[in-house]
Amino acid sequence: MKKLSSIMALLAIFFMPLTRNYASTPGTITITGFWLDVATVNSMANVGATNLKIFAATDDAGNNVYVMIGTDAAGNAVGSQAFMSSTRGVCPPSCEFSSMAVNGNNVEMSMAQGYVDKYMNANESAKNCAKFTMSSLSTIRTNNTYIKVTIGSTATAVGYKNDGASTKGTASGTASTEGM
């Protein structure tokens, strides 16, 4: 029994720095979804975006965030700025609804591109982009306050009210590994 305790203690000493390094290495956790504010999506549609792209990104502090841009039918950005979330609204850790305001700010496209590149460098094979047409999101945009986007083999969007109740309105999109 004493020998087993000694082995366990040695294993703990060996693995502790590895787990500490993993937990403290920002930007290395694969993002699997986002919480979007419908008002921000609608503002992109109001300036002529026919499509929406949401990218996993890593900010200068190493936090996982997302970058959202409106595009035209050919995939070109509409406008000169992208919306970048704060750390709220990124899954993980914010995978379940909590009464939250998804906040962030507009940033220049070049800055947004750098954050997307930083995420992609740390998570090379992870799908990092969800794409939807604005028309596929129309029911969600009309009837909800938030949109939960999940990325897997495809991208899925579901509308949510302020109280966290999921409502009618889902949309399917594509998920890919790509830069801006």
C-alpha positions as CSV (number, residue, x, y, z in Angstrom):
1,M,0.0,0.0,0.0
2,K,2.8,2.3,0.9
3,K,4.5,1.6,-2.5
4,L,1.2,2.5,-4.3
5,S,1.1,5.8,-2.5
6,S,4.6,6.6,-3.5
7,I,3.9,5.8,-7.1
8,M,0.8,8.0,-7.0
9,A,2.8,10.8,-5.5
10,L,5.5,10.6,-8.2
11,L,2.8,10.6,-10.9
12,A,1.2,13.6,-9.4
13,I,4.5,15.5,-9.3
14,F,5.2,14.5,-12.9
15,F,1.8,15.4,-14.4
16,M,1.1,18.5,-12.3
17,P,3.2,20.9,-14.4
18,L,1.6,19.4,-17.6
19,T,-1.9,20.0,-16.5
20,R,-1.0,23.5,-15.1
21,N,0.6,24.4,-18.4
22,Y,-2.5,23.2,-20.4
23,A,-4.9,25.1,-18.2
24,S,-2.8,28.3,-18.4
25,T,-2.1,28.1,-22.1
26,P,-4.6,30.5,-23.6
27,G,-6.3,29.9,-26.9
28,T,-5.7,26.2,-27.0
29,I,-9.2,25.1,-26.1
30,T,-11.2,24.3,-29.3
31,I,-14.3,26.5,-29.6
32,T,-17.5,24.6,-30.4
33,G,-20.1,27.4,-30.4
34,F,-21.1,31.0,-29.9
35,W,-23.9,33.0,-28.4
36,L,-24.8,35.9,-30.8
37,D,-26.9,39.0,-30.1
38,V,-29.7,39.2,-32.7
39,A,-29.4,43.0,-32.7
40,T,-25.8,42.8,-33.9
41,V,-26.7,40.3,-36.6
42,N,-29.6,42.5,-37.7
43,S,-27.3,45.5,-37.9
44,M,-25.2,43.6,-40.4
45,A,-28.2,42.7,-42.5
46,N,-29.4,46.3,-42.4
47,V,-26.1,47.5,-44.2
48,G,-26.5,45.0,-47.0
49,A,-25.0,41.7,-45.7
50,T,-26.7,38.7,-47.3
51,N,-24.5,36.2,-45.4
52,L,-23.0,35.9,-42.0
53,K,-19.6,34.3,-41.0
54,I,-18.6,33.7,-37.4
55,F,-15.0,32.8,-36.7
56,A,-13.3,31.4,-33.6
57,A,-10.5,33.8,-32.6
58,T,-8.0,34.5,-29.9
59,D,-7.5,38.1,-28.6
60,D,-4.2,39.7,-27.6
61,A,-4.7,38.5,-24.0
62,G,-5.0,34.9,-25.2
63,N,-8.8,34.7,-24.5
64,N,-11.0,32.8,-26.9
65,V,-13.5,35.2,-28.5
66,Y,-15.4,35.2,-31.8
67,V,-15.3,37.5,-34.8
68,M,-18.5,38.0,-36.8
69,I,-18.6,39.6,-40.3
70,G,-21.4,40.2,-42.7
71,T,-20.7,39.3,-46.3
72,D,-22.2,39.5,-49.8
73,A,-23.2,36.5,-51.8
74,A,-19.6,36.0,-53.0
75,G,-18.3,35.9,-49.5
76,N,-16.7,39.4,-49.5
77,A,-16.9,41.4,-46.3
78,V,-19.6,44.2,-46.3
79,G,-18.1,47.2,-44.5
80,S,-14.7,47.8,-43.1
81,Q,-15.2,46.5,-39.6
82,A,-16.0,43.2,-37.9
83,F,-17.8,42.6,-34.6
84,M,-15.5,41.0,-31.9
85,S,-17.1,39.5,-28.8
86,S,-15.8,39.8,-25.3
87,T,-15.0,36.5,-23.7
88,R,-18.7,36.1,-22.9
89,G,-20.6,34.1,-25.5
90,V,-17.9,31.7,-26.5
91,C,-18.4,27.9,-25.9
92,P,-16.6,26.6,-23.9
93,P,-17.0,27.9,-21.2
94,S,-20.3,29.7,-22.0
95,C,-22.2,26.8,-23.5
96,E,-25.4,27.0,-21.6
97,F,-27.8,30.0,-21.6
98,S,-27.4,32.4,-18.7
99,S,-29.1,35.7,-18.7
100,M,-26.3,37.6,-20.4
101,A,-25.7,40.4,-22.7
102,V,-23.3,39.2,-25.4
103,N,-21.1,42.2,-25.6
104,G,-18.1,43.2,-27.7
105,N,-17.1,45.9,-30.1
106,N,-16.4,46.7,-33.7
107,V,-12.7,46.2,-34.8
108,E,-10.9,46.8,-38.0
109,M,-10.9,43.9,-40.4
110,S,-7.1,43.6,-40.2
111,M,-7.2,43.3,-36.4
112,A,-10.0,40.7,-36.7
113,Q,-7.9,38.7,-39.2
114,G,-5.0,38.6,-36.8
115,Y,-7.2,37.2,-34.0
116,V,-8.6,34.6,-36.3
117,D,-5.1,33.6,-37.5
118,K,-3.9,33.4,-33.9
119,Y,-6.7,30.9,-33.1
120,M,-6.1,28.9,-36.2
121,N,-2.3,28.6,-35.4
122,A,-3.1,27.1,-32.0
123,N,-6.0,24.9,-33.2
124,E,-4.8,23.9,-36.7
125,S,-7.4,21.3,-37.7
126,A,-10.4,22.6,-35.7
127,K,-13.4,23.9,-37.6
128,N,-13.4,27.6,-36.8
129,C,-16.0,29.2,-39.1
130,A,-19.8,28.9,-39.2
131,K,-21.6,30.4,-42.3
132,F,-25.2,31.2,-42.7
133,T,-27.3,33.0,-45.2
134,M,-29.3,35.9,-43.6
135,S,-32.5,34.4,-45.2
136,S,-31.9,31.1,-43.4
137,L,-31.7,33.1,-40.1
138,S,-34.8,35.2,-40.8
139,T,-37.2,33.5,-38.4
140,I,-34.6,33.4,-35.7
141,R,-33.8,37.0,-36.2
142,T,-37.4,38.1,-36.0
143,N,-38.5,36.1,-33.0
144,N,-35.5,36.0,-30.6
145,T,-33.0,37.9,-28.7
146,Y,-30.0,35.5,-28.9
147,I,-28.8,32.9,-31.4
148,K,-26.8,29.9,-30.2
149,V,-24.5,28.6,-32.9
150,T,-22.8,25.2,-32.6
151,I,-20.0,24.0,-34.9
152,G,-19.6,20.3,-35.6
153,S,-19.6,18.6,-39.0
154,T,-22.1,21.4,-39.9
155,A,-23.2,24.6,-38.2
156,T,-26.5,25.0,-36.5
157,A,-28.3,28.1,-35.2
158,V,-31.1,28.0,-32.6
159,G,-33.0,31.1,-31.4
160,Y,-33.5,31.9,-27.7
161,K,-35.6,34.5,-25.9
162,N,-34.3,36.7,-23.0
163,D,-35.4,34.1,-20.5
164,G,-33.4,31.4,-22.1
165,A,-36.3,29.6,-23.6
166,S,-35.5,28.0,-26.9
167,T,-38.1,29.0,-29.5
168,K,-39.1,28.0,-33.0
169,G,-36.5,28.8,-35.5
170,T,-33.4,26.8,-36.4
171,A,-31.1,27.2,-39.3
172,S,-28.5,25.0,-40.8
173,G,-25.2,26.4,-42.2
174,T,-21.8,25.1,-43.0
175,A,-18.8,24.7,-40.8
176,S,-15.2,25.0,-42.2
177,T,-11.6,25.6,-41.3
178,E,-10.7,28.8,-43.0
179,G,-9.2,32.3,-42.5
180,M,-11.1,35.5,-43.1
